[in-house]
Amino acid sequence: MVAVFAMVSNPALQAGELADYVGFIPAGPAITAEDVTAAQKMWGDTVVAIAKAGDGAPALVEKAALTAFAFDHGPIVNAG
């Protein structure tokens, strides 16, 4: 939650600047306010699609999780 607030309050943060808030951040370009807005819209649209999917919801949830969390792009951090 802190990392999301940091991105919104300072929309041009570099990945390294968020290191105090999260355990793993890959190198990459700055995150802009437009990036955050687009991600929020995509997330919201996905939640609505899942709600409308009926019997297809479990498959859509799995696809959304694999897409949103990019498990295939790097290690999963254990925050505990």
C-alpha atoms as one frame of an Amber mdcrd trajectory, in Angstrom:
protein
   0.000   0.000   0.000   2.824   2.406   0.805   4.460   1.735  -2.563   1.206
   2.523  -4.388   0.829   5.754  -2.406   4.443   6.642  -3.185   3.853   6.105
  -6.906   0.722   8.249  -6.935   2.162  11.038  -4.809   5.354  11.182  -6.898
   4.458   9.885 -10.370   8.027   9.831 -11.747   9.653   7.518  -9.194  12.419
   5.237 -10.379  12.227   1.576  -9.362  15.212   1.929  -7.009  13.420   4.612
  -5.019  10.748   2.089  -3.975  13.259  -0.392  -2.528  12.376   0.681   1.025
   8.770  -0.360   0.410   9.021  -3.666  -1.442  11.415  -6.605  -1.475  12.055
  -7.012  -5.220  11.792  -4.487  -8.009  13.235  -5.243 -11.428  15.213  -2.535
 -13.187  13.060  -0.516 -15.530  11.775   2.878 -16.575  10.071   5.430 -14.332
   6.450   4.783 -13.369   4.229   7.676 -14.456   0.842   8.804 -13.181  -0.570
   7.614 -16.513   0.904   4.156 -15.891  -0.803   4.008 -12.490  -4.137   5.184
 -13.935  -3.958   2.617 -16.748  -3.162  -0.181 -14.278  -6.068   0.852 -12.027
  -8.467   0.834 -14.998  -7.234  -2.565 -16.164  -7.638  -3.967 -12.645 -11.168
  -2.553 -12.311 -12.207  -3.813 -15.752 -10.912  -7.269 -14.817 -12.886  -7.330
 -11.553 -16.068  -6.430 -13.466 -15.358  -9.096 -16.117 -14.860 -11.725 -13.417
 -18.131 -10.712 -11.768 -19.944 -11.150 -15.097 -18.196 -14.406 -16.085 -20.496
 -16.801 -14.264 -19.229 -20.377 -14.628 -16.172 -19.094 -16.487 -15.043 -17.012
 -13.512 -12.441 -19.488 -12.127 -10.602 -19.677 -15.463 -10.730 -15.896 -15.841
  -9.420 -15.409 -12.291  -6.482 -17.708 -13.027  -5.686 -15.888 -16.275  -5.992
 -12.488 -14.568  -3.699 -13.529 -11.716  -1.049 -14.876 -14.074  -1.221 -11.674
 -16.131  -1.456  -9.141 -13.311   1.225 -10.616 -11.108   3.611 -11.695 -13.908
   4.702 -14.846 -12.093   6.710 -15.849 -15.161   8.866 -12.686 -15.062  10.748
 -13.206 -11.815  10.797 -14.575  -8.314   7.844 -14.325  -5.983   8.832 -12.464
  -2.820   7.788 -13.899   0.516   6.898 -10.909   2.672   6.588 -13.038   5.811
